[in-house]
């Protein structure tokens, strides 16, 4: 009897193992096609392939120099959870059969040469958490069916040739944390429904042809840390509601056709580190409330039509490294409080209507590398402290009123180290040049 029971258990185990191997062997066929292996090869022995209970659960073959098409039979791997084929040389289209992978959580195909459209059937992947198809040659529209991926946390489609509008149904992806559709050929308006993405941390739509105004409902994105809408064709005003984004670290709206004033409520963004609003059509004054942005490292407002004086409260931005206010219509004097910006590396104020003297406090900016205040009606003198800073620091770029400061021969003096970026000529900075000239 004992021998009978032993033999029965042995037969069951052998049958189970055989069944497992048979299932794995069948699932290995499309993987072996990718690997350029014999069809009978046990792919479960391959590094990057994970098999459990006779089924392939993970295919991780990134950076493996794989070429050719993606086998449509991969869509039959019912237990597959991760398909990672990024940074290879794959060509052809993305098989619609991948939409059958009901257990898939990650689909990463970026950095290949895939072409054609994104299959609408990928919208069937109900467990998918990450979809990364960027830096390929994909075209066509973004399927609205992707709005069905209720568990999706990251959607990266940038760096392709995608066209058409951004479907409002993407606003249904309430678990989404990162939405990156930049550097495509997308057109149309930014749907206000994107304001429903309450868990979103990064929204990057720059480098497209998006038009219309910025929806005020984007101000509802309470967890947003990065907002990049630059280099589009957006118009209208900057919504004051963006000042509600208390976690925002980067706000980039430059290179559009935005008009109106800069909302003072942007001064509420206590965590902001980078603010880029340049090359628009903004008017009005620079709000002194921007001086509340204690974590700000970069402030770029150049290439607008801003007027009024430079707020002295900008001198409170002690973490600021780059300040670009050039090519506006700013007037008044340069606030001496800017001399408190101890971390400042770049200061560009040229191309305005600034008058008066260059404050001697600018000479306190020991980390300054680039300084330009030319094309302003400033007084024709340079404070000694500023002169010493320029010479001792050997500034990479320094241009001070080439059209105003006169030397003894009544010739324009442009102060720069090695190269005059305006007149394309070499002039060396000397203490004599930097002395008061009349």
C-alpha positions in Angstrom: 0.0 0.0 0.0 2.8 2.4 0.9 4.5 1.7 -2.4 1.3 2.3 -4.2 0.8 5.7 -2.6 4.5 6.6 -3.3 4.1 5.7 -6.9 0.9 7.7 -7.2 2.5 10.8 -5.7 5.5 10.4 -8.0 3.2 10.2 -11.1 1.3 13.3 -10.0 4.6 15.3 -9.6 6.0 14.2 -12.9 2.7 15.1 -14.6 2.7 18.5 -13.0 6.3 19.2 -13.9 5.8 18.1 -17.4 2.7 20.3 -17.7 4.7 23.2 -16.3 7.6 22.7 -18.8 5.2 22.3 -21.7 3.4 25.6 -20.8 6.7 27.4 -20.4 8.0 25.9 -23.6 5.0 27.2 -25.6 5.3 30.7 -24.1 9.0 30.8 -24.8 8.5 30.7 -28.6 7.9 34.4 -29.1 10.6 35.3 -26.6 13.1 33.1 -28.5 12.1 34.9 -31.6 13.3 38.1 -29.9 16.4 36.5 -28.7 17.2 34.9 -32.0 17.3 31.5 -30.2 16.0 28.1 -31.3 12.3 27.7 -30.7 12.9 24.8 -28.3 15.3 26.8 -26.1 14.2 27.1 -22.5 14.0 30.9 -22.3 13.4 30.7 -18.5 17.1 30.1 -18.2 17.8 33.5 -19.8 18.9 36.4 -17.8 16.0 38.9 -17.8 13.3 36.3 -18.1 11.3 35.4 -15.0 9.1 32.3 -15.0 6.8 31.2 -12.2 4.5 28.2 -12.0 5.2 27.4 -15.7 4.4 30.9 -17.0 6.5 33.8 -18.0 5.8 36.8 -15.7 8.6 39.2 -16.6 10.4 39.9 -19.8 13.3 42.4 -19.1 15.5 42.6 -22.2 16.3 46.3 -22.2 19.6 47.5 -23.7 20.1 44.0 -25.3 20.7 45.1 -28.9 17.5 43.4 -30.0 16.3 44.2 -33.5 13.4 43.2 -35.7 9.7 43.4 -34.9 7.8 42.7 -31.7 6.2 39.2 -32.1 2.4 39.5 -31.8 2.4 36.2 -30.0 3.7 38.0 -26.9 0.0 38.9 -26.4 -0.7 35.3 -25.5 1.4 35.4 -22.3 -1.5 35.6 -20.0 0.5 35.9 -16.7 3.0 38.5 -18.0 3.3 41.4 -15.6 6.2 43.4 -17.0 7.3 43.8 -20.7 10.5 45.8 -20.8 12.1 46.1 -24.2 13.4 49.6 -24.1 16.6 51.0 -25.6 16.9 48.4 -28.3 16.6 48.6 -32.1 13.1 47.3 -32.5 11.2 48.4 -35.7 7.8 48.0 -37.1 4.5 48.6 -35.3 3.3 47.9 -31.7 1.2 44.7 -32.0 -2.4 45.3 -31.0 -2.3 41.8 -29.5 -0.4 43.3 -26.5 -3.8 44.6 -25.5 -4.6 41.0 -24.4 -2.1 41.0 -21.6 -4.7 41.3 -18.8 -2.1 41.1 -16.0 0.4 43.5 -17.4 1.5 46.3 -15.0 4.4 47.8 -17.0 4.9 48.2 -20.7 8.2 50.0 -21.5 9.2 50.2 -25.2 10.9 53.5 -25.3 14.1 54.2 -27.1 13.5 52.1 -30.2 12.5 52.8 -33.8 8.9 51.8 -33.6 6.6 53.4 -36.0 2.9 53.4 -36.8 0.1 54.3 -34.4 -0.5 53.4 -30.8 -3.0 50.5 -30.7 -6.3 51.5 -29.2 -6.4 48.0 -27.6 -3.8 49.0 -25.1 -6.7 50.6 -23.4 -7.8 47.1 -22.3 -4.8 46.7 -20.0 -6.8 47.3 -16.8 -3.9 46.6 -14.5 -1.3 48.7 -16.3 0.5 51.2 -14.1 3.3 52.4 -16.4 3.2 53.0 -20.2 6.4 54.4 -21.7 6.6 54.6 -25.4 8.7 57.7 -25.8 11.6 58.4 -28.2 10.3 56.3 -31.1 8.8 57.3 -34.4 5.2 56.8 -33.5 2.6 58.8 -35.4 -1.2 59.2 -35.5 -3.3 60.3 -32.6 -3.3 59.4 -28.9 -6.1 56.8 -28.5 -8.9 58.0 -26.3 -9.1 54.4 -25.0 -6.0 55.1 -22.9 -8.4 57.0 -20.7 -9.7 53.6 -19.5 -6.5 52.7 -17.8 -7.8 53.4 -14.3 -4.6 52.1 -12.5 -2.2 54.0 -14.7 0.4 56.1 -12.7 2.8 57.1 -15.5 2.1 57.9 -19.2 5.2 58.8 -21.2 4.7 59.4 -25.0 7.1 62.2 -25.6 9.6 62.5 -28.5 7.4 61.0 -31.2 5.4 62.4 -34.1 2.0 62.2 -32.5 -0.6 64.6 -33.8 -4.2 65.6 -33.2 -5.6 66.8 -29.9 -5.2 65.5 -26.3 -8.3 63.5 -25.5 -10.3 64.9 -22.6 -10.7 61.2 -21.5 -7.2 61.3 -20.2 -8.8 63.3 -17.4 -10.3 60.0 -16.1 -6.9 58.7 -15.1 -7.3 59.7 -11.4 -4.3 57.7 -10.3 -1.9 59.3 -12.8 1.2 60.9 -11.4 3.2 61.7 -14.5 1.8 62.8 -17.9 4.5 63.6 -20.5 3.4 64.2 -24.0 6.0 66.8 -25.0 7.9 67.2 -28.2 5.3 65.9 -30.5 3.0 67.6 -33.0 -0.1 67.8 -30.9 -2.7 70.5 -31.6 -5.9 71.9 -30.2 -6.6 73.1 -26.7 -5.5 71.7 -23.3 -8.6 70.1 -21.9 -9.9 71.5 -18.6 -10.6 67.8 -17.7 -6.9 67.4 -17.0 -7.6 69.4 -13.9 -9.3 66.3 -12.5 -6.0 64.5 -12.2 -5.7 65.0 -8.4 -2.6 62.8 -8.0 -0.6 64.3 -10.8 2.9 65.4 -10.0 4.3 66.2 -13.4 2.5 67.7 -16.4 4.8 68.2 -19.4 3.1 69.2 -22.7 5.8 71.5 -24.1 7.1 71.5 -27.6 3.8 71.0 -29.4 1.4 73.2 -31.3 -1.2 73.5 -28.6 -3.3 76.7 -28.7 -6.0 78.4 -26.7 -5.8 79.5 -23.2 -4.5 77.8 -20.1 -7.4 76.4 -18.2 -7.9 77.8 -14.7 -8.8 74.2 -13.6 -5.1 73.3 -13.7 -5.0 75.2 -10.4 -6.8 72.2 -8.9 -3.8 69.9 -9.3 -2.9 70.1 -5.6 0.0 67.6 -5.9 1.6 69.1 -9.0 5.4 69.7 -8.8 6.3 70.4 -12.4 4.2 72.2 -15.1 5.8 72.6 -18.5 3.6 74.1 -21.2 6.3 76.1 -23.0 7.0 76.4 -26.7 3.4 76.1 -27.8 1.0 78.6 -29.2 -1.0 79.3 -26.0 -2.6 82.7 -25.6 -4.7 84.5 -23.1 -3.6 85.3 -19.6 -1.8 83.3 -16.9 -4.6 82.0 -14.6 -4.2 83.3 -11.1 -5.4 79.9 -9.9 -1.9 78.5 -10.6 -1.0 80.3 -7.4 -2.9 77.5 -5.6 -0.3 74.9 -6.6 1.4 74.8 -3.2 3.7 71.9 -4.1 4.9 73.3 -7.4 8.7 73.4 -7.9 8.9 74.3 -11.6 6.6 76.5 -13.7 7.6 77.0 -17.4 5.2 78.8 -19.7 7.8 80.6 -21.9 7.7 80.7 -25.7 4.0 81.2 -26.1 1.7 84.2 -26.8 0.5 84.9 -23.3 -0.6 88.4 -22.5 -1.8 90.4 -19.5 0.0 90.7 -16.2 1.9 88.2 -14.1 -0.5 87.2 -11.3 0.6 88.3 -7.9 -0.7 85.0 -6.6 2.3 83.3 -8.0 4.0 84.7 -5.0 2.2 82.1 -2.9 4.2 79.2 -4.5 6.5 78.8 -1.5 8.2 75.7 -3.0 8.9 77.1 -6.4 12.5 76.8 -7.6 12.2 77.8 -11.3 9.9 80.3 -12.9 10.1 80.8 -16.7 7.7 83.2 -18.3 10.0 84.7 -20.9 9.3 85.3 -24.6 5.6 86.1 -24.3 3.6 89.3 -24.6 3.2 90.0 -20.9 2.6 93.5 -19.7 2.2 95.4 -16.4 4.6 95.4 -13.5 6.6 92.7 -11.8 4.7 92.0 -8.6 6.7 92.5 -5.4 5.1 89.3 -4.1 7.5 87.3 -6.2 10.0 88.3 -3.5 8.2 85.8 -1.2 9.5 82.9 -3.3 12.3 82.0 -0.8 13.2 78.7 -2.6 13.5 80.3 -6.1 16.7 79.5 -8.0 15.8 80.8 -11.4 13.6 83.7 -12.5 13.3 84.4 -16.2 10.9 87.1 -17.3 12.8 88.5 -20.3 11.4 89.1 -23.8 8.1 90.6 -22.7 6.7 94.1 -22.4 7.0 94.5 -18.6 7.1 98.0 -17.3 7.6 99.8 -14.0 10.5 99.4 -11.6 12.3 96.2 -10.5 10.8 95.4 -7.1 13.3 95.8 -4.3 11.8 92.7 -2.6 13.5 90.5 -5.2 16.5 91.1 -3.0 14.9 88.6 -0.6 15.5 85.7 -3.0 18.6 84.6 -1.3 18.7 81.2 -3.1 18.4 82.8 -6.5 21.1 81.8 -9.0 19.8 83.2 -12.3 17.8 86.5 -12.8 16.9 87.4 -16.4 14.8 90.6 -16.8 16.3 91.8 -20.1 14.5 93.1 -23.2 11.5 94.6 -21.4 10.4 98.2 -20.7 11.5 98.4 -17.1 12.4 101.8 -15.7 13.7 103.3 -12.5 16.9 102.4 -10.8 18.5 99.0 -10.2 17.6 98.2 -6.6 20.6 98.0 -4.3 18.8 95.1 -2.6 19.9 92.9 -5.5 23.3 93.0 -3.9 21.9 90.7 -1.2 21.5 87.8 -3.7 24.6 86.0 -2.4 24.1 82.9 -4.6 23.5 84.8 -7.8 25.6 83.6 -10.8 23.8 85.3 -13.7 22.2 88.8 -13.8 20.8 90.1 -17.0 19.1 93.5 -17.1 20.0 94.8 -20.5 17.6 96.2 -23.0 15.4 98.2 -20.7 15.0 101.8 -19.7 16.8 101.6 -16.4 18.5 104.8 -15.1 20.7 106.0 -12.3 23.9 104.3 -11.1 24.8 100.7 -10.9 24.5 100.1 -7.1 27.9 99.5 -5.5 26.2 96.6 -3.6 26.4 94.6 -6.8 30.0 94.2 -5.9 29.0 91.9 -3.1 27.9 89.2 -5.5 30.9 87.0 -5.1 29.4 84.1 -7.1 28.5 86.2 -10.1 29.7 84.8 -13.4 27.6 86.7 -16.0 26.5 90.3 -15.7 24.9 92.5 -18.4 23.2 95.9 -18.0 23.9 97.5 -21.4 21.3 99.2 -23.6 20.0 101.2 -20.6 20.4 104.9 -20.0 22.5 104.4 -16.9 24.9 106.9 -15.5 28.4 106.7 -17.1 30.3 105.4 -14.1 31.0 102.0 -12.5 31.4 101.8 -8.7 34.8 100.7 -7.6 33.5 97.7 -5.7 31.8 96.5 -8.9 35.0 97.1 -10.9 37.0 95.1 -8.4 34.5 92.2 -8.6 34.6 92.1 -12.4 38.4 92.0 -12.5 38.9 89.6 -9.5 36.2 87.2 -10.7 37.3 87.3 -14.3 33.6 87.1 -15.3 32.7 84.9 -18.2 30.4 87.6 -19.6 30.2 91.2 -18.5 28.7 94.0 -20.6 28.1 97.4 -19.0 26.6 100.1 -21.2 28.8 100.0 -24.2 26.8 102.9 -25.7 27.0 105.1 -22.7 30.3 104.9 -20.9 32.9 107.0 -22.7 36.7 106.9 -22.5 39.1 109.8 -23.0 38.7 109.5 -26.8 35.0 109.7 -26.5 34.6 106.2 -27.8 32.2 103.6 -26.5 33.6 101.2 -23.9 32.2 97.7 -23.7 33.4 95.8 -20.6 33.7 92.1 -21.1 36.2 89.3 -20.6 37.5 88.0 -23.9 34.4 88.6 -26.0 31.8 91.3 -26.7 28.6 89.3 -27.4 27.0 92.4 -28.9 29.7 93.8 -31.2 31.6 90.5 -31.7 35.0 92.0 -30.8 37.6 91.2 -28.2 38.1 93.7 -25.4 40.0 93.0 -22.1 38.7 94.4 -18.8 41.1 96.6 -17.0 40.9 98.6 -13.8 41.4 101.8 -16.0 38.5 100.9 -18.2 36.3 100.3 -15.2 37.1 103.6 -13.6 34.7 106.5 -13.8 34.7 108.0 -17.3 33.3 111.3 -18.3 
